[in-house]
Amino acid sequence: MNDSVGHFETLAVTYGERGQRPAEGVEDVAVPVHLASTYAVPDIDPDASLETLDPDAGEFFYSRLSNPTRNALEHRLAALCGGDHALAFASGTAAIVTAISAAVEPGDHVVAFEDLYGGTKSMLTRFFEERLGVTTSFVDARDTDEVAAAMREETALVWMESPTNPLLRLCDMEAIAAIADEYDATFGVDNTFVGPYFQRPLELGADVVVHSTTKYLNGHSDSIGGALATNDDVYAEEVTFLQRVGMGNMLAPFDAYLTLRGLKTLPLRMDKHASNAQAVAEFLEADSRVSAVHYPGLESHPQHELATRQMSGYGGVLSVELDTDLDGVARFVAALDHFPLAVSLGGVESLVEHPATMTHSPLTQADRDFLGITDGLLRISVGVEHEDDLLSDLARGLDAI
Ligand SMILES: *Cc1c(COP(=O)(O)O)cnc(C)c1O
């Protein structure tokens, strides 16, 4: 699928979209939203098989199996993620559950970053472990030796994020890929936090990469979706079976259209997200009312060197620890005009989120303490607004503490 030519910025704007004709002689520059659930076939063909239908030749049968708008998006996702195969899912969560399901069987073992996205952690424990007998060892993957020490004969999957949420911890993907290889385990990476413009895990040795397209890839906070990309033909076949037949978990045409449109500006947005985030991080770090700023682009980040090695930009998410109590944090947040209090990230608009009472509130106090999620911690998704407006807003917040 990925016979792409051109730079990332070029592929992001047009790749996959051309040649998706709604009717003979009509050459849309932007792919239309194909809402049809089913497609008329020319005649009864005793040799026809669903397996050999070629969407790229305009052969469609039923939209759960393939759809022209989704097909265009999947081509672009493959090109941008550096994969031969890509599939678009109804959510990031759907992409993750499918990616994991295609890699494990009952009795298998998983090694995962202890700092994983909360939903994925619950999925691994409450669904895969309690229902399917697939156990997970959660480790501090900042230390590659901990990953190696957790590996077992029956380890079938290594699942990582880098950077993590909300403390922006990194793992060394190339080193972990080598460990996974030794055990013939599938190495999967959830690359949602930074996206494919700045970091491409498949090129660092991952077997599969997933994104919640809800975040940077769509980028406009108006669609829930997920993406999976891989270069492994056999694994791709299993994932495709699970998506289409085992689970029925695909992105709807309108969301595929929105995501195609969002992707056109991904490079522009990411450059702006990153420069704004760097400015916000440096501004906050210099203030005495701030006890810590977590952002891989800061030289004070303990893994700044690794970040520079495996990312071409540091992304738009950071977290900050304010030197105050819960009431002080509430005053800070209430004083902000340009940072609504909301979960999610990666949209053009800036958002602020309080992990202890929002995304990480299902955790016990002990688990939050263990992970370092204090009451003073705020996660900021820095948008693409003017830097000066963001900095003066944060200064108002700090004064209100
Ligand atoms: C948001 C998010 C998900 C889940 O994606 P949905 O689209 O909400 O299902 C998974 N992983 C990470 C890192 C996320 O930020």
The ligand as an SDF file (V2000), in Angstrom:
LIG
                    3D

 15 15  0  0  0  0  0  0  0  0999 V2000
   -6.7520    9.3400   23.7570 C   0  0  0  0  0  0  0  0  0  0  0  0
   -5.7590    8.2570   23.8050 C   0  0  0  0  0  0  0  0  0  0  0  0
   -6.1210    6.9240   23.5450 C   0  0  0  0  0  0  0  0  0  0  0  0
   -7.5440    6.5060   23.3010 C   0  0  0  0  0  0  0  0  0  0  0  0
   -8.0490    7.0060   22.0960 O   0  0  0  0  0  0  0  0  0  0  0  0
   -9.6150    7.1770   21.8380 P   0  0  0  0  0  0  0  0  0  0  0  0
   -9.6590    7.7360   20.4580 O   0  0  0  0  0  0  0  0  0  0  0  0
  -10.1450    8.0960   22.8950 O   0  0  0  0  0  0  0  0  0  0  0  0
  -10.2280    5.8190   21.9530 O   0  0  0  0  0  0  0  0  0  0  0  0
   -5.1290    5.9690   23.5780 C   0  0  0  0  0  0  0  0  0  0  0  0
   -3.8680    6.2770   23.8570 N   0  0  0  0  0  0  0  0  0  0  0  0
   -3.4720    7.5360   24.1100 C   0  0  0  0  0  0  0  0  0  0  0  0
   -2.0380    7.8030   24.4240 C   0  0  0  0  0  0  0  0  0  0  0  0
   -4.4080    8.5660   24.0940 C   0  0  0  0  0  0  0  0  0  0  0  0
   -4.0150    9.8210   24.3780 O   0  0  0  0  0  0  0  0  0  0  0  0
  1  2  1  0
  2  3  1  0
  2 14  2  0
  3  4  1  0
  3 10  2  0
  4  5  1  0
  5  6  1  0
  6  7  2  0
  6  8  1  0
  6  9  1  0
 10 11  1  0
 11 12  2  0
 12 13  1  0
 12 14  1  0
 14 15  1  0
M  END
$$$$
